[in-house]
Amino acid sequence: QVQLVESGGGLVQAGGSLRLSCAASGNIFSIDVMGWYRQAPGKQRELVASIASTGNTMYADSVKGRFTISRDNAKNTVYLQMNSLKPEDTAVYSCNAWIATTRRSYWGQGTQVTVSS
């Protein structure tokens, strides 16, 4: 089992920045990939960024150059630094942990990010 707790969402003006945090606990050593997803009202959930246990990262085209995913292994925490935020970044952001051997996916409770124009 893996437990994920997100924090750091809020309201920010366009052009501003926010940093989201995802603290993991439980069977963290089995996690292969950590990712941030978002879902805006009326839209499908989409992958924003991910970081593998190898350190490899990937980003959605819409956030490349503006968002950075990173991790602090000592704190068992993954971060999503979001810069140059746009109103279209408004969504509920959720943290995900994927364990390949069991094909289990774990989710946090989500945190709201609202970008005003």
N, C-alpha and C positions, 0 to 999 in steps of 0.2 A: 504494500500500500504506500501511496505517496500523497502527502497533503501539500497543497499550494495556497499561499495567502498573498494576494496582491495588495499594493498600496500605491499612492502617488497620483491618483487621478484628480481631476478638478476642472475648474473653469479658467480659461486663458484666452487672451486676445490673439487674433491672427498675427503671426510672426513671432509669437512667444515660444517658450519652451516648457516642457514638463519631463520629469523622469519617473517612470514606473518601476516598481520593485516587485519581485516575485520570490518569496521565501519558501524554500522547499524543506520538507521534513519527511521522515519515514525511510523508505527503501531508496534513498537518493543515489546510492552507488550503482544501481541498476539502470538509471536514466540514461538513455542514449541521445535524446534530442529534447531541448527545451525551446518552446516557441511562444510568441505572442500573436494572438488572433484578435480580430475586431469584428464587430457586427453593428452596423448602423441600422436605424429603423427602416424596415421595408426592404432591407438588403440581405444577401447571404453572408454568412461569416466568411472572412478571408484571412489567410495567413499574412501577417505583416513582416515578421522576421523570425529566424530560428538560429540556434547555435547548437552544434553537435558536441558530443563528449570529446571529439578530436579538436574542437576549437573552430571548425569550419562554420561559417555564417552564410546566411542567404537572406535576401530582402525582396519584398514586393517592389515592382518597378515604381509604383506610386510613392514610395518612401525612400528610395535610394538617394543617398546624399544628404538626407535630412534626419533619418533615424539611425541609431546605433544600438545594437544589442551587445551586451557584455555579461560577464559572470564573475562572481567573487566566490571561489571554491571554499574559502575559509568560512564564509558566512552562508554558504549554500543558497546563494541568492543570484537571480538573474535580473538584469536591468534593461530597460528600454529608454534610452535617451532620445527625446523627440524635440527637434529644433525646427524653426521656420514653420510652425504649425499653421494649417489651413482649416477653414471651416469644414471642408470635406473630410478632415481627419476625425470629426466628431463621431464617437461610437462608444460602445462598451468594449473595453479591452480585457481579454482573458488570457491567462497564462496556461500553458499546456506542457505536460511532461509525457514523453513517449518511451516505453520500454519495448525494445524490439523482440526480445526473447519470448515475452508473453503476449506481445501485440496489445498491450494495455495502454490506454490513454487516460491521463488524469487531468482534471481541470480545476482551476481556482474559481472563486465566486464572481470574478469580474469587477472592473472598476470603470466608472464613467469618465470619459474625457469629452469636454465640450469646448469647442473653439469658436469664439464669437468674431464676427466680421467688423 
